[in-house]
């Protein structure tokens, strides 16, 4: 296990050493999940954000737009 000392900046930021970023697959603008366990902080690479999928799926011709689909859902939604 490699151990590396880091400094906390005035803004409370810490730079993750390259060997940790590489081993976790964390690249520029990646998101991480942080949790506290006892007196440790755990970091985990987060999966993709739902917004990262925007524009990756083709909408079939004739399908309602987002606003029409939302209006339809609001008018026809029923709770069980």
matplotlib code that plots the C-alpha trace (Angstrom):
import matplotlib.pyplot as plt

x = [0.0, 1.4, 0.9, 1.2, 0.9, -1.3, -2.0, -5.5, -5.8, -7.6, -10.7, -10.6, -9.3, -6.9, -5.1, -5.4, -1.9, -1.6, -1.1, -4.5, -6.3, -4.9, -5.7, -9.3, -9.9, -10.4, -9.6, -10.2, -13.7, -14.5, -16.9, -16.1, -18.2, -16.9, -18.0, -16.8, -16.1, -14.8, -11.9, -11.3, -12.6, -13.4, -13.2, -14.8, -15.0, -18.6, -20.4, -21.6, -24.0, -27.5, -26.8, -23.8, -26.2, -28.0, -28.1, -26.9, -30.3, -32.2, -35.8, -38.1, -39.9, -43.4, -42.5, -43.7, -41.2, -40.1, -42.7, -45.5, -44.5, -44.4, -47.8, -49.3, -47.7, -49.1, -52.6, -52.7, -50.6, -52.5, -51.2, -51.9]
y = [0.0, 3.4, 6.3, 9.9, 13.1, 15.9, 19.4, 20.9, 24.3, 27.4, 26.3, 22.8, 21.2, 18.3, 17.1, 13.4, 12.0, 10.7, 7.1, 7.2, 8.9, 6.4, 3.4, 4.5, 5.7, 9.3, 11.8, 15.5, 16.5, 13.1, 12.9, 11.0, 9.7, 10.5, 8.9, 9.0, 5.7, 6.1, 8.4, 7.7, 9.3, 6.9, 8.0, 6.0, 6.9, 7.8, 6.4, 8.6, 11.4, 11.0, 14.3, 12.7, 10.5, 13.5, 13.3, 9.7, 8.2, 8.9, 9.9, 8.1, 10.2, 11.2, 10.7, 13.5, 16.0, 16.3, 19.0, 17.1, 13.9, 15.7, 17.2, 13.8, 12.2, 15.0, 14.6, 10.8, 9.8, 7.8, 6.6, 3.1]
z = [0.0, -1.0, 1.4, 0.3, 2.4, 1.0, 2.2, 2.6, 1.0, 2.4, 0.4, 2.0, -1.2, -1.5, -4.6, -5.3, -6.2, -9.7, -8.7, -6.9, -9.7, -12.2, -10.1, -9.6, -13.2, -12.1, -14.9, -15.4, -14.4, -13.1, -10.1, -6.9, -4.1, -0.6, 2.7, 6.3, 8.0, 11.6, 11.3, 7.6, 4.4, 1.6, -2.0, -4.9, -8.6, -9.3, -12.4, -15.2, -14.5, -16.1, -17.9, -19.6, -21.6, -23.1, -26.9, -27.0, -27.9, -31.1, -30.7, -33.2, -35.7, -34.6, -30.9, -28.6, -27.4, -23.8, -23.0, -24.6, -22.8, -19.5, -20.0, -21.0, -17.8, -15.6, -17.0, -17.0, -14.0, -11.3, -8.0, -6.9]

ax = plt.figure().add_subplot(projection="3d")
ax.plot(x, y, z, "-o")
ax.set_aspect("equal")
plt.show()
